């Protein structure tokens, strides 16, 4: 073991965000290393210290809850930010001044950053202002070695210690190897990928299709309809991803089709749940008011609708969901529209 590896092996690993996924990631990391788990709410931190529980998840004895972002920056060279996209930039603006070029950040957030004030129809749309979380990290800090965590990683199954796999993507081979070394276990496989943008976008865009899949399930439709949606959804994801600079290969691997299949068939998926409840007659306001954690697909639909219009990309599922979420289109009417949409080719991206 070289001196750099020896120094890192003694360091704590940081996780920022104590939601269900962040807590599951912390427990996985704790199998190999002591972990600092940051939560913004000081009362939650004290409760975790006392009960060794967070929600329905028990905390490993190697997890040390904290309410101090500076402590995470000072004590950890490798940090896994796992917070919602809506709060990601604010978190990074607070954390950034305490970070150094030696830090490695591997985020697990499947969302996009875009100024909310510019999403209105009358606002001029600038696609360059759509930022992935890795770009937000570099915007707000001096950190260069950045990666992301993506794949079919439903938090409840990870918490139940069921077998799973993920992808660590980065432009830096060192980041990929460090992520694999920290996360890998007998039940958790970790693959590497150098297409950071493509892997990030695959994890982001599948949330749109997951909402639609939940809507189908809520209407009582079966596996044939779901298979149709998933396959057409994959094509749409690729078109939108290519418009943003992603490569096709990222979408046909574990972080793309693998994550898409998992989230389009599980009620443990927050995005699937949104679609299901919409089909049951609830409004978006009612759903948002009662969900404990963010369904990233809701905001992604808004951003991708504007991008599809700007680049004139054919994205009927995204456009239809936008009309359901932010217009007055009913889920039943949306299904009829999509079934009549004039697709002439099965695969048109190869």
C-alpha positions, 0 to 999 in steps of 0.5 A: 500500500502506497503512502497516499492509500495509507493516509486515506485508509485512516480517514473517515468517509463523509455522507451529506444527507441523512435521507433514506438513500443517504443513510443506506449509503452510509451503512454500506460504507460503514462496512469498510470504514468509519463514516461521518453522516451529516444531517441539517436538522440538529434534533435528528442528529441527536436522535440518531446518536441516542437511538442508533436509528434513522427512520426504519434503518438501524445505524451501524456503530461505525456511523457518527452523526454530525450537524457540522458541515465543516467537520465533514470537510475537515475529517473526510477526504472522500465525501458522498453528497446525497441531498435533493437537487433543490438544496444541492447548490445551497449545500455546496455553497456552504461546504465549498469554502471548506473544501480543497483540491485533495477532496473527492466528491461522489454524489448520489443525487439524481436531479438537475439544477436550474434557476426556478425563476427561468422556467416560466413560459415567458422567460428566455430559456438558456440550456447552458444553465441546466447543471448536473450535480457534478457541475454544481460541485465544480461551480461551487468549490475547487474540487476537481475529482468528482464522480456520481453514484447511479444505478438501480439502488432502491433505498429500502432494498439496500437497507434490507441488505438485499443484493444490488449493484451500482455505477461509479462514474467519473472522468478520473480513474482514481475516483472510480477506484476509490468509490469501488474500494469504499462501497464494494461488498459481498452483496453490493457490486460496483461498476466503473464508467468514464462517461460522467455526463451520460451516467448522470443523465441516465439516472436523472431522466429515468425518473420521468419514465418512472412517474409515467409507469406509476400512472399506468399501474394506478390505472390498473394496466398490466405488464404489456403496457409497462413494457411498451412504456419502458421501451419507448421511454428508453428511446426518449431518454436517449434523445433528451440525453444526447441533446444535453451531451450524453452518449447512448452507451450510458443509457443501455447499461446498469445506470440506464436500463437497469435503473429504469426497470427497477424504478418503473416496477417498484412502489418503493420508488418515489417517482413511481408513487407520484404517478400512481397517486396521480392516477388515483385522483390526487393532485400534485399539491396533495402528493407533495404535501404528504411525501417525506422525501423529494421525487426528483422527477417532478422538477426534471419534467419541467426542465426537460419539457423546456429543453425538448421544446428548445431543441425540438426534440421529440419527447411525447412522454415528457410533454404529456407528463408536463401537461398532467403535472402542470396543466389540466390533462387527466391521466386517462386522457394522456394514455389515449394520446400516447397510444395514438402517437405516430411512432413509425420506428422501434429504434431510431437512435443507432 
